[in-house]
Amino acid sequence: MPTLDWIGKKAVVNHHRDVPYRLIHCDKDKSVGDADAGNLLVQGDNLEALKALLPYYAGKVKCIYIDPPYNTGNEGWVYNDNVNSPEIRAWLGSVVGKEAEDLSRHDKWLCMMYPRLRLLKEFLTEDGSIWISCDDNEAHSLKVVLDEIMGRKNFVTSFIWQKVDSPNDNKVPITPDHEYLFCYERNKESAAFKKKGDPSILLSYRSTEEEPRLHRDRLVKKNGANSLREDRPTMFFAIEAPDGTAVYPIHDDGREANWAYSPSGVTKLKAENRLVWKERSKGGESVWVPYAREFAPEIPTRPHPTILLDVKTSRQAKAHQRELIPSQEPFSTVKPEQLIQRILEIATDREDIVLDSFLGSGTTAAVAHKMGRNWLGVEMGDHATTHCAPRLSKVIGGEQGGISAEVDWQGGGGFRFCTLGEPLFDADGNVSPAVTYPDLAAHVFFCETGSPIPRRADSSSALIGTFQGRAVYLLHAAEAIGVASANAGNVLTASALENLPLPETGFTGARVVYAEGCTVPDDRLSQLGVTFKQIPYQIEGI
């Protein structure tokens, strides 16, 4: 498969593994509504925020939507779109090194996006999907990078969204009125997108005294492209008419055609009483013509079009943002709620988790909230407090803009406002004194299993969870860090081993114990099916 190369790629291709795991601190004063509603607004660099969230949400997010900087070269917008901010320059200098001095803005953009996309993939459920807005500035590069990271076979399509609906009086001869929306599935075999509801489909169905259910009859003979016998010879055979005659699929001009159903398909139609015969006049003679009776679906649907002309544009989205946050300058790239609604209608159900790590003004979180989805939003800098939090507070209060009327939104719910704390491990690789038992337990379980911890752990039990027949334990007491005594709470002793709680009576699976030290002989551990891993040296990701 073709791949894309650029200056700095070698330095960032595995950088997502080197990003430190940080603590997440929830600010009660900035949280709004029901703090236990399952929604998080995280303020901080999205690369570090994603790494911090991974132990809790890996493999749990049904849909990711991001609207990253388009790299247009403009630096005067609310959202720096040149990938040339002081933060990005400092990050490139530390990660890419001296080579960063030679990077073009396109190289910088790719260096910024690649590790973030690598992390985002890890959040998706097997039937999840990622949707990314972009324009012509980086669409070609983004597509190739996504093919590499997500797998080309998992590419669904590129939607085209009409972002402008008013006459353009710019002096340039051509102005782009559209943007792209790339869609990839985590696993094409597992994904199950939903069609678009369309009651107008029922207009093509009718009911009769003979069959009161809504139905329509379709010709069993295939017309149009690939309808000749030589195209699909197995579909040319006789069907017995009511008078016992053999009927073949013959065009009016005498050419041999095909049936739309195989022999087994016709047999199934007969068994279900859905093969309907009608007498028609042909050349002055009466002939029998077979039809397949189709019944109207309970919920009529049709495929979604890839050209999105029926959602709002940037003009309405900006007007909505000004109404919500009149004191703040609106984002120039803000997306209408109807666009995000379309994505979530296709890709999610109620209570699914939606993630946006370039939250901007908070549109994705607002729409997910109104549609009954749980959400995770990440926004760096002041925008989290100047745009996102105020907007989402109004959503919780029942604001009636955007899609509110369509989904009958009346308010409710809540979110936790979070910031990023210090790394879990210090420069020497030791557990930070600020790390609590639940923090370390979540990290240990994720690193051991690759799956989020099943429930929040507390130090009342050393057992922090089970995964695929494997029980994971953590012996960790902050006050005992560095204490070598066998009485310390961080040491696996014979007594501690004997008192390890089993997940269930008769459990015979493997047991993995994380602790700072161990006084039990290796042969004894092996005999009991116990593996000891030393903190911090045998914890992944430090």
NORDA-V786806 format. One line per field, one symbol per residue. ss: DSSP state (A for helix, B for strand, O for the rest). phi: phi as a letter, one per 30 degrees, with the letter a starting at -180 (. if undefined). psi: psi as a letter, one per 40 degrees, with the letter a starting at -180 (. if undefined). A space follows every 10 residues. Layout:
ss->???
phi->???
psi->???
This chain:
ss->OOOOOOOOAA AAOOAAAAOO OBBBBBBBBB BBBOOOOOOB BBBOOAAAAA AAAAAAAOOO BBBBBBOOOO OOOOOOOOOO OOOOOAAAAA AAAAAOAAAA AAOOAAAAAA AAAAAAAAAA AAABBBBBBB BBBBOOOOAA AAAAAAAAAA OAAABBBBBB BBOOOOOOOO OOOOOOOBBB BBBBBOOOOO OOOOOBBOAA AAAAOBOOOO OOOOBBBBBO BBOOOOOBOO OOAAAOOOBB OOOOOBBOOB OOOOOBBBBO OOAAAAAAAA AOOOBBBBBB BBOOBBBBBB BBBBBOOOOO BBOOOOBBOO OOOAAAAAAA AAAAOOOOOO OOOOOOAAAA AAAAAAAOOO OOBBBBOOOO OOAAAAAAAA OOOBBBBBBO OOAAAAAAAA AAAAAAOOOO OOOAAAAOOO OOOBBBBBBB BBBOBOOOOO BOOOOOAAAA AAAAAAAAAO OOOOOOOOOO OOBBBBBOOB BBBBOOOAAA OOOOOOOOOO BBOAAAAAOO OOOOOOOOOB BBBBBOBBOO OAAAAAAOOB BBBBOOOOOO OO
phi->.dbcbadjde dcdcdedddd dcdccccddc dbiddcdjcb cccleddddd dddedcbeic cdbcbbbded idjdccdece cchbdedddd ddddcdided dcdddddddd dddeddddde edddddcdbb bbdabddbed ddddddeddd jddcdcacdc cddbbbeccd dddbbdcbbc bdbbcdbddc dbdcdcdadd edddcbbbdd bdddabcced dccjdhcded dbddccaccd decidcccdb dddjddcbdd bdedddeded dchccccbdb cbiiccbcbd bcdccdddbd bbdddccccc cdcddddddd ddddbddcdd ddcdcddddd eeddddcbbe idccbbcbdi cjdedddedd cicdbbbbbd idddcdcddd dddddddjec dhceddchdb jkilaccbbc cdddbddcid ddedddeddd ddddddddci bdddaddbdd bddclbahic ccbbcabedc didddddddc cdcdddddcd dddadidbdd bcccadabcd eddddddcic ccbddcdccd id
psi->hiihiihedd dededddehi hiihhhhdde ihaheeeehh hhhihddddd ddddddehee hdhhhigihe feeheeidhh eeffiddddd ddddddaddd dehidddddd dddddddddd dediidfiih hhiiaededd dddddddddd hdeehcihih hheheiihfi eidhhheiii ghhiidhddd igiiihhgde dedeiiiidd geihiihihd hhiaifeide dgdeehiihh ideeihhigh ideeihaiie iidddddddd defehhhhhi hhfeihihhi ihhhihidgh iiihiehgee iiaddddddd ddddgdeihi hdeiiidddd ddddddeiii eihhhhegdb eedddddddd efiiihhhhi aedddddddd ddddddefif abedddefhe iiaiihhiih aiidiadeei hidehidddd ddddddddde iihdihiiee heheiihfeh hhihhhhdee heheieeiee hhidddddeh hidiheheii hhhhidiheh iddddddefh hhhhhedehi e.
